[in-house]
Amino acid sequence: MDPRPADGLVGFLSFRGARDQTMVIAFDKHSKVMCNFTADKRQLIGAIERIEAGDGGSFLGEAIMVAQAFSQAPGDEPANQGSQEAAKLMLFSDGRIADLDQIMVSTDELTFHCIGESGKNVGVTAMRARRLYEDPDEVEIFATVANYDAEPVTTDVQLSINDNIRAVRSVSLPAAKSEDGSDAVGPGKVAVSFSLSYAEAGVLTVRQLQADSLASDDAAWAVLAPPKRLTALLVTRGNKVLELALKACPLAGLDIMTPSEFDANEVSDFSLEQRYDVIVLDTRPPDMSGYECYRQLRTILPHAPVIFIARRGYDPSYTVQKARRDGVEGILYKPFRPSQLAEILEKVMSKDQLVAAKQETVTSTDIDDWAI
């Protein structure tokens, strides 16, 4: 094997006469002209050696259009183009090209040369982490590990926080297989979960430890926010059942206002020190509709989720429908169980503290491809 791949590739080309020239185009998601038409082999070798490997997918369509645009009798005047032999397109690739079904070229126009190896690859393709509502110091981590090889594989999956290893788990992954009887091959996947106690902020890392052909998808990361308990504002004329249900929840604080007291507050009264994480609206102020009250809450406290306590049945002002359209976080219909309120509060806290890190699935050991 030639110790210099670029030398071997250029040596593979057939220069049949002094007028023969070659152009180099690299492509991944986009194409890039690495070298215009030339017969200088050193220049061609340098152009190929400057191509850098990448982890993304490959799209050939743009490179074909660029090659066809430049392939009209290089170096000659338009009047002489008719006597020239058509340029040949030579594609060097591992074959994993996303838009092959959209390429319209004849076999006489393009010659494909397969390069590279499929290689074994295991990747962490999805990850998320969340703190438990009942005990925010407790953290649950979920990850998906995928195997793109045709054979099953066993690997160790490691959890660390701030680069300190907290757990290692052995995972057996099924082989890649065809999906729904089609020709497309999907990876074998396994879900992995971890749990730990951590009362501070940090960066969580899930990493698979088996050496493979693609290191860039071996790990996924998630930023873990510090533990936090919600501070709630309840707007009500008086609802002891609702007050007791909220007080039974693990809240950091609960303020209760009547509709009139809330309406009397100015925007400036809600200072940063009085910021609420969630607002429970049981009763609207007397001089505005429920939807108007919701919109005012959104103006005063734009980042605080709102939970409506509503009655089932006739709604002449379409308050619930309008609030749903505007993205209200929760609607709880009377009568309700305390556990239903706790479930909504848990969802609100999860949205605030959950940080998901999801990698784009990498399905092969892609390198940048060449069209020559």
Secondary structure, DSSP 8 states (H G I E B T S, - for coil): --SSHHHHHHHHS---STT--EEEEEESSSEEEEEEEE--HHHHHHHHHT----SS----HHHHHHHHHH-SSTTS-GGGGGGS----EEEEE-S--TTGGG----TTTEEEEE-S-----EEEEEEEEEE-SS-TTEEEEEEEEEE-SSS-EEEEEEEEETTEEEEEEEEEE---EESTTSS-EE-EEEEEEEEEE--S-EEEEEEE-S--S-GGGSEEEEEE------EEEEE-S--HHHHHHHHTS--SEEEEE-HHHHHH--GGGS-GGG--SEEEESS--TTS-HHHHHHHHHHHSTTS-EEEEEESS--TT-HHHHHHHTT-SEEEEES--HHHHHHHHHHHHHHHH-EEE------S----EEE-
